Amino acid sequence: MADTLPPTDRSCDISQPLERLSPDEALKAGSEYLRGTIALGLLDRITSAVPGDDIKLMKFHGIYQQDDRDVRDERRRQKLEPAFQFMIRVRLPGGICTTERWLKISELACAHGNETLRMTTRQTFQFHWVLKHNIVPVIRGLHEVLLDTVAACGDDSRGVMATVNPQFPALQAELAALAKTVSDHVIPKTRGYHEIWYGEERIASSEPEEPFYGRTYMPRKFKIGFVIPPNNDIDIYAQDLGYIAIAGKDGKIAGFNIAIGGGMGRTDKVPHTYPRTASVIGFITPDRLISVTEAVMGVQRDYGNRADRSRARFKYTIDDKGLDWIKLAIEDRAGLLEPARPYHFTSNADIYGWVESDDGYHHFTLFVENGRLNRDTLDKIARIAHVHKGHFRLTPNQNLMIANVATADKPKIDALLVGSGLIAFNEHSVLRLNSMACVAFPTCGLAMADSERYLPTLITKIEGILTRYNLQDEPITLRMTGCPNGCSRPFIAEIGLTGRAPGKYNLYLGGGFHGQRLNRLYRENIGEAAILEALDEVLRHYATERLPDEHFGDFTIRAGIIREVTEGRFSND
């Protein structure tokens, strides 16, 4: 196999001794397959934190240790430890949630969290403000409805995404099933999760505990997604491995175009880090899905950079080795790929309100600003869940679909939406409906500025600018993050904002309307007044100089306001 490939530099990959690699590699290798001393740390009541390196290992279990950054300085002055709490992320392939699971998740959030749920940009739920002694009740509660948090974080395959488009019900159902199959196949197999969280006994076995991942798992996180054109709701070009469904003449999935090497994260002022859009390398039939997934992940597992974690994502492996070399390595393991087949995207937005699919079912997509569901909203949706005979779908844009409503049941669901006031959630500007923000302050340890708490206020002010120039009905994508890691995928938005310091942001322009092109830095480290001033000027030109049906991001490039980014590695030029 590998000896048939052209020679390549292997000085930073898994072939090297652990002492030459990042300390995280030795931590994983010595963790007894992600067990560490997590179980002991949970029993320690002296601190509300988990000690030492177990913080990193818990990410593989879907758990992040955080603290309330709003009170961090005050607690330090009082000589108190930070107000530690935990974020727990659910594994929910394709964002499909039964009504039974919805009610259980809502119950757990109110009993053990802060009475809110966060729907994420990868179609799952996050519990926030969970105290250490409540982690086990949450995870065991999820287990009651056959859910878990395995690999929701960590150096492994993260939650697998799948298009939420009711206009293609048969294709969507087929795609969701495939996403679940892939997710189940690529999650870590260690029994440590069951021992720590379910209290199961460790069973000796001669079989490898992690036959695919091995002791050191992946170099960094690895993201997989499935999409059905023409709606690019999952942002396929932001995935490490993206499968673009190609429909056959029989209306079923004939196969998938394969896109590899997408990723959003970067580090400010570090030019060798950058976002990248995925490259399409070929086509496969559905029967090859598992073998090709293993091959792609295996190439990254074996050749990814394990010495420098800032260069450990698959996108950098591709750019370091060359796309042709990576494709050869994949084909060496999984066989030749067919040429990619034609497809096109038109949008990455959700379709709000009621939509009837050709199988006769109805689907209602509810806008949930930045994915945050408070107690009042949870209670209202619970009343729907008690009578709804279909299921829920979490969208990649942090919204909620009430799916598979029979015609006879639609008036009942509609009455609950109207009576509760939920239907008014969709009565917003087009800009707001096309916006997303990450959590950021006060819980995210990486945040440099507010995002979820601030974006609604900023949008209100931008809406005034749009109205002034009669652009209020123009669909413009706007995304904000509190740091440059890019959780809300800001680097492919037409307007992107990433936090630099409290109240300060980088402003990016020129992203593709349906997520096909990266944006570029336009203004650096600016506050609200400068953001509004810059957008006012550009939007004024857009209002008077755009071509018919020209999207805002395309206009900024054609008008020379921003240089087009053709490859991620050149985005810092």
C-alpha positions as CSV (number, residue, x, y, z in Angstrom):
1,M,0.0,0.0,0.0
2,A,1.9,3.1,1.3
3,D,5.1,1.9,-0.3
4,T,3.5,2.4,-3.8
5,L,3.1,6.2,-3.1
6,P,5.6,8.8,-4.0
7,P,7.9,9.6,-1.0
8,T,6.7,12.3,1.4
9,D,8.0,14.0,4.5
10,R,6.9,12.0,7.6
11,S,8.8,14.0,10.3
12,C,5.7,15.1,12.0
13,D,3.3,12.2,11.8
14,I,2.3,9.1,13.6
15,S,5.5,7.3,12.4
16,Q,7.6,9.3,14.8
17,P,8.4,8.6,18.5
18,L,6.0,10.3,20.9
19,E,8.7,12.5,22.4
20,R,9.0,14.2,19.0
21,L,5.3,15.0,18.8
22,S,2.9,17.3,20.6
23,P,2.4,16.5,24.4
24,D,-1.2,15.7,23.5
25,E,-0.1,12.6,21.6
26,A,1.6,11.2,24.7
27,L,-1.5,12.1,26.7
28,K,-3.8,10.1,24.4
29,A,-1.4,7.2,24.2
30,G,-1.1,6.9,27.9
31,S,-4.8,7.5,28.7
32,E,-5.8,3.8,28.6
33,Y,-8.1,4.6,25.7
34,L,-9.6,7.8,27.1
35,R,-10.1,6.6,30.6
36,G,-7.4,8.6,32.3
37,T,-8.3,9.3,35.9
38,I,-11.7,10.9,35.0
39,A,-13.6,8.6,37.3
40,L,-11.5,9.6,40.3
41,G,-11.8,13.3,39.4
42,L,-15.6,13.1,39.4
43,L,-15.5,11.9,43.0
44,D,-13.4,14.8,44.2
45,R,-15.7,17.2,46.0
46,I,-13.0,19.6,47.2
47,T,-13.1,21.3,43.8
48,S,-15.8,21.9,41.2
49,A,-13.2,21.2,38.5
50,V,-11.7,18.1,37.0
51,P,-8.0,18.1,37.7
52,G,-5.0,17.9,35.3
53,D,-5.1,16.3,31.8
54,D,-8.5,14.7,32.3
55,I,-9.9,18.0,31.1
56,K,-8.6,17.2,27.6
57,L,-9.6,13.6,27.7
58,M,-13.2,14.5,28.7
59,K,-13.6,16.3,25.3
60,F,-13.5,12.8,23.7
61,H,-16.5,12.1,25.9
62,G,-18.3,15.2,24.6
63,I,-17.7,17.3,27.7
64,Y,-15.9,20.7,28.0
65,Q,-14.8,22.1,31.4
66,Q,-15.6,25.9,31.4
67,D,-16.1,28.7,33.9
68,D,-18.2,31.8,34.1
69,R,-15.9,34.4,32.6
70,D,-18.2,37.3,33.7
71,V,-17.2,36.7,37.3
72,R,-13.7,35.2,36.8
73,D,-11.8,38.4,37.9
74,E,-14.1,39.0,40.9
75,R,-13.6,35.4,42.1
76,R,-9.9,35.8,41.7
77,R,-9.9,38.9,43.9
78,Q,-11.9,37.0,46.5
79,K,-9.3,34.1,46.3
80,L,-12.0,31.7,45.1
81,E,-11.5,29.2,42.3
82,P,-13.3,30.0,39.0
83,A,-17.0,29.2,38.8
84,F,-16.4,26.0,37.0
85,Q,-19.2,24.2,35.1
86,F,-19.4,22.0,32.1
87,M,-20.8,22.0,28.6
88,I,-22.1,18.6,27.4
89,R,-22.6,18.0,23.7
90,V,-24.9,15.3,22.4
91,R,-24.1,13.0,19.5
92,L,-27.1,13.4,17.1
93,P,-26.3,12.3,13.5
94,G,-28.1,14.4,11.0
95,G,-29.8,16.3,13.7
96,I,-32.7,13.9,13.9
97,C,-34.5,13.9,17.3
98,T,-37.6,11.9,18.2
99,T,-40.3,13.6,20.4
100,E,-39.4,11.2,23.2
101,R,-35.8,12.3,23.0
102,W,-36.7,16.0,22.8
103,L,-38.7,15.8,26.0
104,K,-35.9,14.0,27.8
105,I,-33.2,16.4,26.6
106,S,-35.4,19.4,27.6
107,E,-36.1,17.8,31.0
108,L,-32.4,17.3,31.6
109,A,-31.5,20.9,30.6
110,C,-34.0,22.3,33.1
111,A,-33.1,19.9,35.9
112,H,-29.3,19.9,35.6
113,G,-28.3,22.8,33.4
114,N,-29.3,26.5,33.3
115,E,-32.8,25.9,31.9
116,T,-31.6,26.5,28.3
117,L,-30.5,24.4,25.4
118,R,-28.2,25.4,22.7
119,M,-28.7,24.0,19.2
120,T,-25.4,24.0,17.4
121,T,-24.1,24.6,13.9
122,R,-23.5,20.9,13.6
123,Q,-27.1,19.9,14.3
124,T,-26.9,18.8,17.9
125,F,-27.7,20.0,21.4
126,Q,-25.4,21.5,24.1
127,F,-26.2,21.6,27.8
128,H,-24.5,24.5,29.5
129,W,-23.8,25.3,33.2
130,V,-23.8,21.7,34.2
131,L,-22.1,21.3,37.6
132,K,-19.6,18.4,38.1
133,H,-21.9,16.3,40.2
134,N,-24.6,16.6,37.6
135,I,-22.6,15.3,34.6
136,V,-23.4,11.6,35.4
137,P,-27.2,12.2,35.8
138,V,-27.2,14.0,32.4
139,I,-25.3,11.3,30.6
140,R,-27.3,8.5,32.1
141,G,-30.5,10.4,31.4
142,L,-29.5,10.6,27.7
143,H,-28.8,6.9,27.8
144,E,-32.4,6.2,28.8
145,V,-33.4,7.4,25.3
146,L,-30.4,5.7,23.6
147,L,-28.4,8.9,23.2
148,D,-24.8,9.5,24.1
149,T,-22.1,12.1,23.9
150,V,-19.3,9.9,22.5
151,A,-16.9,11.8,20.1
152,A,-19.0,15.0,20.2
153,C,-15.6,16.7,20.9
154,G,-12.0,15.6,20.8
155,D,-9.5,14.3,18.2
156,D,-12.0,12.0,16.4
157,S,-14.8,12.1,14.0
158,R,-17.2,14.8,15.3
159,G,-21.0,14.7,14.8
160,V,-21.9,13.7,11.2
161,M,-24.2,16.3,9.5
162,A,-26.9,15.8,6.9
163,T,-29.1,18.1,4.8
164,V,-32.4,19.2,6.2
165,N,-34.5,19.8,3.1
166,P,-38.1,18.7,3.1
167,Q,-38.4,19.2,-0.6
168,F,-36.6,15.9,-1.2
169,P,-38.1,13.5,1.4
170,A,-37.0,10.2,-0.1
171,L,-33.5,11.4,-0.7
172,Q,-33.4,13.1,2.7
173,A,-34.4,9.9,4.5
174,E,-31.9,7.8,2.6
175,L,-29.2,10.4,3.4
176,A,-30.0,10.5,7.1
177,A,-29.8,6.7,7.3
178,L,-26.3,6.8,5.7
179,A,-25.2,9.6,8.0
180,K,-26.2,7.5,11.0
181,T,-24.4,4.5,9.6
182,V,-21.2,6.4,9.0
183,S,-21.4,8.0,12.5
184,D,-21.8,4.7,14.2
185,H,-18.9,3.3,12.2
186,V,-16.4,6.0,13.0
187,I,-17.1,6.7,16.7
188,P,-14.4,5.5,19.1
189,K,-15.0,1.9,20.3
190,T,-13.4,2.3,23.8
191,R,-15.4,0.8,26.6
192,G,-14.1,3.6,28.9
193,Y,-17.1,5.7,28.2
194,H,-19.5,2.9,29.5
195,E,-17.3,2.3,32.5
196,I,-17.0,5.9,33.6
197,W,-20.5,7.2,32.9
198,Y,-22.7,4.0,33.1
199,G,-20.7,2.3,35.9
200,E,-20.0,-0.8,33.9
201,E,-17.2,-3.2,34.8
202,R,-14.1,-3.3,32.7
203,I,-14.0,-6.5,30.7
204,A,-10.6,-8.0,29.6
205,S,-10.4,-8.8,25.9
206,S,-7.8,-9.9,23.5
207,E,-9.4,-7.8,20.7
208,P,-8.0,-4.3,19.9
209,E,-9.9,-1.7,21.9
210,E,-9.6,0.8,19.1
211,P,-9.1,-1.1,15.8
212,F,-9.2,2.0,13.6
213,Y,-8.1,4.9,15.8
214,G,-5.3,3.2,17.8
215,R,-4.0,4.7,21.0
216,T,-3.5,8.2,19.6
217,Y,-6.8,8.7,17.7
218,M,-6.8,11.5,15.1
219,P,-4.3,14.4,15.0
220,R,-7.2,16.8,15.5
221,K,-11.0,16.8,15.1
222,F,-12.4,15.5,11.8
223,K,-15.8,16.7,10.5
224,I,-18.0,14.8,8.1
225,G,-21.2,15.9,6.3
226,F,-23.7,14.9,3.7
227,V,-25.6,17.3,1.5
228,I,-28.3,17.2,-1.2
229,P,-27.9,19.9,-3.9
230,P,-29.1,22.6,-4.6
231,N,-29.3,23.5,-0.8
232,N,-25.9,23.7,0.8
233,D,-27.3,24.1,4.3
234,I,-24.5,22.1,5.9
235,D,-21.8,24.2,4.3
236,I,-20.2,21.2,2.6
237,Y,-17.0,23.1,1.7
238,A,-16.3,23.6,5.4
239,Q,-16.1,19.8,6.1
240,D,-13.0,17.7,6.4
241,L,-14.9,15.1,4.4
242,G,-18.1,16.1,2.5
243,Y,-20.4,13.8,0.5
244,I,-22.4,15.6,-2.1
245,A,-25.4,13.4,-3.0
246,I,-26.0,12.8,-6.7
247,A,-29.6,11.7,-7.5
248,G,-30.1,9.0,-10.1
249,K,-33.0,8.8,-12.7
250,D,-34.9,6.5,-10.3
251,G,-35.0,9.2,-7.6
252,K,-32.6,7.4,-5.3
253,I,-29.0,8.4,-4.5
254,A,-26.8,7.2,-7.3
255,G,-23.6,8.1,-5.4
256,F,-21.6,11.0,-4.0
257,N,-19.1,13.5,-5.1
258,I,-16.3,13.6,-2.5
259,A,-15.1,16.9,-1.1
260,I,-12.1,16.9,1.2
261,G,-10.1,19.4,3.2
262,G,-12.5,22.0,4.4
263,G,-12.1,23.8,7.7
264,M,-12.8,27.2,9.3
265,G,-10.3,27.7,12.1
266,R,-7.3,30.0,12.0
267,T,-5.1,32.0,14.4
268,D,-4.9,35.7,14.0
269,K,-1.5,37.0,13.0
270,V,-0.2,33.5,12.3
271,P,-0.1,33.3,8.5
272,H,0.5,29.6,8.3
273,T,-3.0,29.0,9.7
274,Y,-6.0,29.7,7.5
275,P,-9.5,28.6,6.6
276,R,-9.9,26.4,3.6
277,T,-12.8,25.3,1.3
278,A,-13.0,21.6,0.5
279,S,-11.7,20.3,-2.9
280,V,-13.9,17.9,-4.9
281,I,-11.8,14.9,-5.9
282,G,-14.2,12.3,-7.4
283,F,-17.3,10.3,-7.2
284,I,-18.3,7.0,-5.6
285,T,-21.3,4.8,-5.4
286,P,-23.1,4.3,-2.1
287,D,-21.7,0.8,-1.5
288,R,-18.2,2.3,-1.2
289,L,-19.2,4.8,1.5
290,I,-17.6,3.1,4.5
291,S,-14.4,2.0,2.8
292,V,-13.8,5.5,1.3
293,T,-14.6,7.1,4.7
294,E,-12.1,4.8,6.4
295,A,-9.5,5.5,3.7
296,V,-9.8,9.3,3.9
297,M,-9.7,9.3,7.7
298,G,-6.9,6.8,7.6
299,V,-4.7,9.0,5.4
300,Q,-5.2,11.9,7.8
301,R,-4.7,9.6,10.9
302,D,-1.4,8.3,9.4
303,Y,0.0,11.5,7.7
304,G,-1.5,14.4,9.7
305,N,0.8,16.7,11.6
306,R,1.0,15.5,15.2
307,A,3.9,17.8,16.2
308,D,2.2,21.2,15.7
309,R,-1.5,21.2,16.7
310,S,-2.0,24.5,14.9
311,R,-1.2,22.6,11.7
312,A,-2.9,19.3,12.5
313,R,-6.2,19.6,10.6
314,F,-6.7,17.7,7.4
315,K,-6.7,20.9,5.3
316,Y,-3.0,21.4,6.2
317,T,-2.1,17.8,5.4
318,I,-3.6,18.3,2.0
319,D,-1.8,21.5,1.3
320,D,1.5,20.2,2.7
321,K,1.4,16.9,0.7
322,G,-0.5,18.2,-2.3
323,L,-4.0,17.3,-3.4
324,D,-2.8,14.9,-6.0
325,W,-0.7,13.0,-3.5
326,I,-3.6,12.8,-1.0
327,K,-6.0,11.5,-3.7
328,L,-3.4,8.8,-4.7
329,A,-3.2,7.8,-1.0
330,I,-6.9,7.5,-0.7
331,E,-7.2,5.5,-3.9
332,D,-4.3,3.3,-2.7
333,R,-6.5,2.3,0.2
334,A,-10.0,2.3,-1.3
335,G,-9.6,2.0,-5.1
336,L,-9.9,4.4,-7.9
337,L,-12.5,7.2,-7.8
338,E,-14.7,8.0,-10.7
339,P,-14.8,11.5,-12.1
340,A,-17.0,14.0,-10.2
341,R,-20.5,14.4,-11.5
342,P,-22.2,17.8,-12.2
343,Y,-24.1,19.5,-9.4
344,H,-24.9,23.0,-8.3
345,F,-25.9,24.9,-5.2
346,T,-28.1,27.9,-4.9
347,S,-28.2,28.7,-1.1
348,N,-27.0,27.6,2.3
349,A,-30.1,29.1,4.1
350,D,-33.1,27.4,5.7
351,I,-36.6,27.5,4.2
352,Y,-38.8,29.0,7.0
353,G,-42.4,28.2,7.7
354,W,-44.5,25.4,6.3
355,V,-43.3,23.3,3.4
356,E,-45.2,20.4,1.9
357,S,-43.1,17.6,0.5
358,D,-44.1,15.4,-2.4
359,D,-45.0,12.5,0.0
360,G,-47.8,14.6,1.4
361,Y,-46.2,15.5,4.8
362,H,-45.8,19.0,6.1
363,H,-42.7,20.5,7.8
364,F,-42.4,23.7,9.7
365,T,-39.0,25.4,10.2
366,L,-38.8,27.7,13.2
367,F,-36.1,30.4,13.4
368,V,-34.3,30.2,16.7
369,E,-31.9,33.1,17.0
370,N,-28.4,31.8,17.5
371,G,-29.9,28.4,18.4
372,R,-30.6,29.4,22.1
373,L,-33.8,27.9,23.6
374,N,-34.8,29.3,26.9
375,R,-37.1,27.7,29.5
376,D,-40.2,29.4,28.1
377,T,-39.5,28.3,24.6
378,L,-38.6,24.8,25.7
379,D,-42.0,24.6,27.5
380,K,-43.8,25.7,24.4
381,I,-42.0,23.2,22.2
382,A,-42.7,20.5,24.8
383,R,-46.4,21.0,24.3
384,I,-45.9,20.4,20.6
385,A,-43.7,17.3,21.3
386,H,-46.5,15.7,23.4
387,V,-48.9,15.7,20.4
388,H,-46.5,15.6,17.4
389,K,-46.5,12.2,15.6
390,G,-43.4,12.9,13.5
391,H,-40.0,14.0,14.7
392,F,-37.8,17.1,15.0
393,R,-34.8,18.0,12.9
394,L,-32.0,20.4,14.0
395,T,-30.8,22.4,11.1
396,P,-27.1,23.4,10.4
397,N,-28.2,27.0,10.7
398,Q,-29.2,26.5,14.4
399,N,-32.9,26.3,13.7
400,L,-35.6,23.8,14.4
401,M,-37.8,21.8,12.0
402,I,-41.0,20.2,13.1
403,A,-40.9,17.4,10.6
404,N,-43.3,14.9,9.1
405,V,-46.6,16.4,10.1
406,A,-49.6,14.6,8.5
407,T,-52.2,16.8,6.8
408,A,-54.8,15.8,9.4
409,D,-52.4,16.9,12.2
410,K,-51.3,20.1,10.7
411,P,-54.1,22.3,12.1
412,K,-53.3,21.1,15.6
413,I,-49.6,21.9,15.3
414,D,-50.3,25.2,13.6
415,A,-52.7,26.2,16.4
416,L,-50.0,25.4,19.0
417,L,-47.4,27.5,17.0
418,V,-49.8,30.4,16.8
419,G,-51.3,30.2,20.3
420,S,-47.8,30.0,21.9
421,G,-46.4,32.8,19.9
422,L,-43.7,30.6,18.5
423,I,-44.8,31.4,14.9
424,A,-43.7,35.0,15.5
425,F,-40.1,33.8,15.8
426,N,-40.1,33.8,12.0
427,E,-41.2,37.4,11.7
428,H,-37.7,38.9,11.3
429,S,-35.6,40.6,8.7
430,V,-34.0,38.5,6.0
431,L,-30.6,39.5,7.4
432,R,-31.5,38.2,10.8
433,L,-32.9,35.0,9.4
434,N,-29.6,34.5,7.6
435,S,-27.4,35.1,10.6
436,M,-25.5,32.8,13.0
437,A,-23.3,33.3,16.1
438,C,-21.3,31.0,18.3
439,V,-21.7,30.9,22.1
440,A,-18.6,32.9,23.1
441,F,-18.8,34.8,26.4
442,P,-19.4,34.0,29.2
443,T,-18.7,30.3,29.0
444,C,-16.4,29.6,26.1
445,G,-12.7,29.6,27.2
446,L,-11.5,30.6,23.8
447,A,-13.7,33.6,23.3
448,M,-12.1,37.0,22.9
449,A,-15.3,38.9,22.5
450,D,-19.1,38.5,22.8
451,S,-20.9,36.8,19.9
452,E,-24.3,35.2,20.8
453,R,-25.1,38.0,23.3
454,Y,-24.1,40.8,21.0
455,L,-25.0,39.9,17.4
456,P,-28.8,40.5,17.8
457,T,-28.1,44.1,18.9
458,L,-25.6,44.7,16.1
459,I,-28.1,43.3,13.5
460,T,-30.7,45.7,14.6
461,K,-28.3,48.5,13.8
462,I,-27.4,47.0,10.4
463,E,-31.1,46.6,9.6
464,G,-31.4,50.4,9.8
465,I,-28.6,50.7,7.2
466,L,-30.3,48.2,4.9
467,T,-33.6,50.0,5.2
468,R,-32.0,53.3,4.4
469,Y,-30.7,51.9,1.1
470,N,-33.8,49.8,0.4
471,L,-31.9,46.5,0.8
472,Q,-34.0,45.1,3.6
473,D,-35.3,42.2,1.4
474,E,-31.8,41.2,0.1
475,P,-30.6,37.8,1.5
476,I,-27.1,38.5,2.9
477,T,-25.4,36.0,5.1
478,L,-23.8,37.4,8.3
479,R,-22.0,35.3,10.8
480,M,-20.1,36.1,14.0
481,T,-17.7,34.3,16.3
482,G,-16.0,35.3,19.5
483,C,-12.6,34.1,18.3
484,P,-11.0,33.0,15.0
485,N,-11.8,29.3,15.4
486,G,-14.9,29.8,13.3
487,C,-17.6,27.6,14.9
488,S,-20.4,29.5,13.1
489,R,-18.4,29.2,9.9
490,P,-17.9,33.0,9.5
491,F,-15.1,32.7,6.9
492,I,-17.6,31.6,4.2
493,A,-20.2,34.3,5.1
494,E,-20.7,37.3,2.9
495,I,-20.1,39.3,6.0
496,G,-18.0,37.7,8.7
497,L,-17.1,39.0,12.1
498,T,-14.6,37.3,14.5
499,G,-13.7,38.6,17.9
500,R,-10.3,40.1,18.7
501,A,-10.9,41.6,22.2
502,P,-14.0,42.7,24.1
503,G,-15.9,44.9,21.8
504,K,-13.4,44.5,18.9
505,Y,-13.8,42.4,15.8
506,N,-12.2,41.6,12.5
507,L,-14.6,42.3,9.6
508,Y,-14.4,40.0,6.6
509,L,-16.2,40.5,3.2
510,G,-16.6,38.6,0.0
511,G,-17.8,35.1,1.0
512,G,-19.9,33.1,-1.4
513,F,-23.7,33.3,-1.0
514,H,-24.0,29.5,-0.8
515,G,-20.8,28.9,1.0
516,Q,-18.6,28.2,-2.0
517,R,-16.0,30.9,-1.4
518,L,-13.9,32.2,1.5
519,N,-14.1,35.9,2.5
520,R,-11.1,38.1,3.1
521,L,-10.2,40.5,5.9
522,Y,-11.5,44.0,5.2
523,R,-11.1,45.9,8.5
524,E,-9.0,44.7,11.5
525,N,-9.7,45.0,15.2
526,I,-12.5,47.5,15.0
527,G,-15.4,48.4,17.3
528,E,-19.1,48.8,16.6
529,A,-19.0,52.4,15.2
530,A,-16.3,51.4,12.7
531,I,-18.1,48.2,11.8
532,L,-21.3,50.2,11.0
533,E,-19.4,52.9,9.2
534,A,-17.6,50.3,7.0
535,L,-20.8,48.4,6.2
536,D,-22.7,51.6,5.5
537,E,-20.2,52.6,2.8
538,V,-20.1,49.2,1.1
539,L,-23.9,48.7,1.3
540,R,-24.5,52.1,-0.2
541,H,-22.4,51.2,-3.2
542,Y,-24.1,47.8,-3.4
543,A,-27.5,49.5,-3.5
544,T,-26.7,51.7,-6.5
545,E,-24.0,49.7,-8.4
546,R,-25.0,46.0,-8.3
547,L,-26.0,44.0,-11.3
548,P,-29.4,42.3,-11.5
549,D,-29.6,39.4,-9.1
550,E,-26.0,39.9,-7.9
551,H,-25.3,38.7,-4.4
552,F,-23.6,41.0,-2.0
553,G,-20.4,38.9,-1.7
554,D,-20.1,38.6,-5.4
555,F,-20.5,42.4,-5.7
556,T,-17.7,43.2,-3.3
557,I,-15.3,41.3,-5.5
558,R,-16.5,42.6,-8.8
559,A,-16.5,46.1,-7.5
560,G,-12.9,45.8,-6.3
561,I,-13.8,46.3,-2.7
562,I,-12.2,43.0,-1.7
563,R,-9.9,40.6,-3.5
564,E,-11.3,37.2,-4.2
565,V,-9.9,34.3,-2.2
566,T,-9.2,31.4,-4.6
567,E,-7.4,29.2,-2.1
568,G,-7.4,29.3,1.6
569,R,-3.6,29.3,1.9
570,F,-3.6,32.7,0.1
571,S,-6.3,34.2,2.2
572,N,-3.7,36.0,4.5
573,D,-1.9,37.7,1.5
